[in-house]
Amino acid sequence: MADTKGMARSSTRSLWKGAITFGLVHIPIGLYSATEETDVDFDWLDRRTLDPVGYKRINKRTGREIAKEDVVKGVAHGKDSYVVLSPEEIEAAYPRTTQTIEIVSFIDIHELPFVYLEKPYYTAPVDRGEKVYALLRQALEETGKAGLARVVIHSKQHLAVLLPFGPALVLNLLRWGDEVRTWDGLPLPAQGKAGIKDTELKMAKHLIADMAGHWKAQDWRDNFHDAIMKLVAAKAKAGKAAAVEPLEEAPAAAGADVIDLTELLRRSLRGGGAEPAKQPAARKTAARKTAARKTAPKAPAKKAAARRAA
C-alpha cells in the first residue's frame, strides 16, 4: 500500500457523482479532489485603512467601468475582430455533459509521457460498486495498463487517464496532444553518449548510485509557505514587525574558469565542492584603496568649506 505520511489530509466532499464506463461495464463512482494548493494567498489591501481592494471590469479602450451583465464571451477572429458566443451556444458545443468517465482504450502505462499529466482526482465507488471497482483496479495493476478516457468537468471536456494508486483509482487529467510543445529547434545534444568518455559515464553512474534515495512525501514541503505563515503568526501575536530567517543561503558566485568534467565528477564523489574563485590582483588593489578611504579621518568642516571657497 502506498505511504500516505506527509500528504495533505483527504477531502471527503465529492465534486460530482457519476460512473466509469467501458464496454458494457458501468462503475458508479464519486470524484474527489486529490490535491491541495499551498500557495500563499496575498490579498490586495488599501495601505491606509487595510480595506480589501477589489477588481473592476474596465473597458480597455474607454477606461470606464462596465456592468457585469454587459460582459459577453468572444473569440478573436482576425485582427481586431471578435465573434461573440452566447452561453447557450457554448453549452451546445458540449452535448455530452453527463458525469461519465468514458474509457476509450487501455494503454501501456509506460507509454504515457509524464509531460502530459496535469491534475489528479481520486475516484471512489458508490452505490454498491465496490466489487467491480476493485476488479478494474486489480486488472490494471496486473496488466500494467491505464484507461485512456474522456470526461467533462466544470463544463470543459478533458482527456484523462485512469490508473491505480494504492487502494484508489486516480483520474489524472491530461493535456491534449497539441498542448505540449516539441523540442525541435532547441540546442540539445544528440542522444547517446555524444562524446562522453566511458570513465565520465562510469563516475556519473557511481555518483547517482551514491545519491540514490526513496520518495517520501513528508520530506518535501513548500518552505516559502511555511515561512510566510510563521511570520504572519508572529506579527499577529506581537502586534508589531517581526523578522523572518531566509529560506537558504544564497549560493556563492561561480567562477568563470572551465573545470574538466572528470575533475568535477571526482570532486562530487569525494563530497567536496568547487574551490573558491581567486580574487584578481586588480580587484584586491581596488578593495584595499576603498578600505583606506573608509578608514581615513575626515577633514574638519571649516577646512573643507575654506577649500571650496578658494
N, C-alpha and C positions, 0 to 999 in steps of 0.2 A: 504494500500500500504506500502511496506517495506520502512523504513527510509534509505536514502542514505547519510546522513550527516556523514562526517569523512571518507568516502570511497574515493579511488583513482578515478580520472576522467575516464570517459568511453573511450574505443577505438572504433572508427567507421570504422576501416580498417578491412575488413573481411579476415580471414585466408583462407577460401575457401567457395564456394557456392555449395550446394548440396540439399539433401532432407531428411526429416524424413519419414520413411515408416513403416506401419504396416497393415497387411491385404492388402486391395486394396487402402488404403489411402496413398496419396503422398503429402507431405507438403514441398514446396520449401523454403529453409532457407539459411541464411548466418551464418557462425560460427565466433565468435569474442572472443578474449581473455577476461577473466573475472578477471584476477589477474595482479598485478604489483609488481615485486620484489623490495624490499627496501634494499637489502644487499649492503654494501659499496664495490665498485669495486676498489680494490687496484691493480694498475699496477706495474709490476716489472721494476725497473729503475737502470741504472748504477749510483752508488753513486757519481762518479767523474764528470760525464757530464750530468746526468739526461736523457740520451738516453734510449729509451724503450729497454727492454731485451726480446728477443723472445724465442720461444721454438724450439728445434731442434729434428728432427727424428733421434734417435740414435739406432743403433743395440746394444742390451744389452750384447751380447757376445763379439763383437769386439770393441765396444766403438766408432765405426765410424758413421759419419752422412750418411744417405742414401736419395736418391731422392724420391720425392712424388710418382712418377709412379712405384716405386719398392715396395710400401706398398700394401699388399693384406690383405683380411679378412680371418681369420681362426678360427676354433673352436677346443678347446682341446679335444682329444680323446685318453684317456690313458695317461700314464706318458711320458712326453717329446715328445708327438706326436700330430700333428695337421692335421685337414682336411681343405684344402683351398677351399673356395666357391667364385665363380665369382659373380659380380654384377647381371648378368643375372639369375644365379641360385637362388640368394636371392630374386630377384624380382618375379620369377616364383612361389616361395613358397607362395606368397600372390596374388592369381589370381584376387580376388575381390578388386581392388584398386579404385573403383568408390567412389565418395564422398557422401556416403549414411549412414545415421544413421538408422540402421535396428533394430527396436524393435522386440524382440523375445518373450517377455512376459511382463505382468504387475504384479508387486508385491506390497504387503503392504509396505508403506514407512518406517514403524517402524520395519520391518523385517531385514532391511539392517544395519549391524553393522558399526559404524562410522569409525572403523579402516581400512575399505576397501576404503574409499574415498581418492582420490589422487589429482586431479586437475580439477577445474571447467572451463567451457566455456559457454558464452551466445550464444543462438540462436535467430535469428530474422527473420520474414517472408520476402520473396522477391517474385516478380512476381505474385502479386495478391493472395498471400497465407494467407492473414491476417485472413480471417474468419475461415478457417479450423484450423489455428494455435490457435486462440482464443478458438475454440471449444475443442481442445485437452487440452489446459491449464485449462479450466473450468472443464472439465470432471475429470481430475486428481485431482484438488483441492477438488471437492465434493466427490470423492470416496476415497481419501487418498491413492491413488496408485501412483507408479512411473514406468516408462517404462525401462525395462532392455534391453540393446541394445549392438550391436557390431558396431564398427566404425574403420576405418583406418585413422590415422593421421600421417603425416611425415613417410610414408611407414611402419608404425607399427600398428598392429592390437591391439585394446583395447576393454576391456569390459567397459561398461559405463551405467549410469543411467540418465534418463531424468525426471526432476521433476520441478514443478512450483516454482518460487521465485519472488515475486512481480509481475510485468507485464510480466516477461520473463520466458521462458522455459530454464532451465540450464542443460547442458550436463556435468555431472561430471564423469570424468574417474575414473575407479575403479582398484584396484589391483586384480590380478587373485586369485582364491580361494586358490592356494598353495603358494602364496607370503606372506601371513600373518602367523606368527608363532603361534603355540599353546602355551597355558600357562601350559601344562603338565610339571611336574618336578620342577615348581617354588615353593618356600616356602610360599604359600598363605594360609591364614586362611580359614577354612571351611565356606561355605556360610551359612547365617542365623546369629543368634545372637552370636554364637561362644564364649560363656562365658561372653558376655556383660551383665551388670546389667541393669535392667529396668530404674533405676534412671540415669545411664550414657547415655542411649539411649534418654531419655526424655530431658536431658540437651543438648545433641548434636543436637537434632531437634530444640530446642529453639535457640541455637547459630546459626544454619543455617537460621532460620527464621529472626533473628536479622540482619544477614549479607546479606539477600536476596536483589537482585538488578535486573537491566534490561540491556540487551546488547545494547551498544551504540558504534558504530564504532569509533566515534571521541574521545572516552575516551582511546583508545588503539593505541599507536604509537611505532615505533621502536626508542627508546630513544638513542641507540648507533648510529644509522644512523644520527639522528638529531644532536647529539653532535659532531660527526666527521665532518659533513658538516659545522657546525658552526665554528669549529676550522679551517677548510680549508679556509673558507671565511675570518676569522680574520687574518690568517697568510698571505693570498694573499693580503689583503688590507694593512697590516702593513709592509709586506716585511721582517718580522723577526719572531722569535719564539713567540708563544702565549700560554698561559696556558689554560687548559680546566678543568672545575669542574667535579669531579667524578659523575657518574650517581646516586649513592646512597651510604649511609654509610655502611661500612662492618658490618655485624651482630656480636654481642658480642659472644665470645666463650661460648658454652653451658657447664654447669657443669656436672660432672659425676653422680650426685645424681639422683636416680629414683624418680620421683614425681608421686603420686597417680593420676590416670586418672580423677577421680571425682574432685579432687582439681584443676587440670588443666582446666577442663571444667568450674568449678565455677569461677576461675580467669578470664577466657576468657569472661564469661558473664558479669563480673563486669568491663571488659575493662582494666584489669591490666595485666602486663607482668610477666615474670618469675623473681624471685628475683635474684639479682646479687650473683654470687658464692662467698663464703667466701674464702679469701686467706689463705692457710695453714700457720701455725706458722713458719715452717722451711723456707718457701718461703719468708715470711716477714723478717726473720732474714738475709737471704742472700741478700735481697734487701737493707736492712739498711747497711750491710757491703760494698756492691757495691757503694752505695751513699757516704759512708765515704771515700772510696778510691778516688772517683772522686773529693771530696771537699778538701782532704788533700793536703797541699802545697808540691810542688815537690822540691827535693834536688837540690842544685846548680850543674851545670855540672861538675865543678872541683872536688867536693867531690865525685860525682858518679864515675868519672874516677879514683880517688885515690883508692876507694874501689875495683874497678875492678882490678887495678894493684896489690893490696895486695892479 
